[in-house]
Amino acid sequence: MKKVKYFCFLFCLVNSTIFSSNEFLEKYISKNTSNMEHAQFIYEDIIKFSNKYEIDPTLITSIIKVESNFNHDAISENGAIGLMQIMPDIAESFNINPFNISSNIEGGIKYFSECLKLNNDDIALALASYNSKSKTIETYTNIPPFTSTDKYVSDVLKIYTGNFNKKYIFNLNNQ
């Protein structure tokens, strides 16, 4: 029986705005953050830690927008904390202080980086892993059939591909 796998490849379009991508990103974060002082720290941390873990900062910004809407004090009904909505068990295993903005961002990016590795750099699967814990993806070998996870992946990719002028191409490979 052939398995169909979806691979997500990112192609960045040539900058088509009058701003560099970092200027646009900084403006987007400022527009979405109520505290301007926090906005600058958030922007700088996203750039610094995205570079450290080699992940597109606009993807991380899209994750933060969906996870917490840039509210560093956010705590979900499930107990996820901060900008990147770090679960307490993930915080403990990655030695993250989820209440500290920098630690939360770095820890979330580090955890997302692990999700990417577990899913062969497939961004959609990595997002599903980040949202529903990586073991769930191992069980299903694809995006789990949960409405909330499907919506999460869709929402992040919609922001990422729309607001930041990115383009995804999904290829079907039969194996």
Beta strands, then each sheet from edge to edge (+ up, - down):
strand 1: 4-12
strand 2: 166-174
sheet 1: 1+ 2-
end
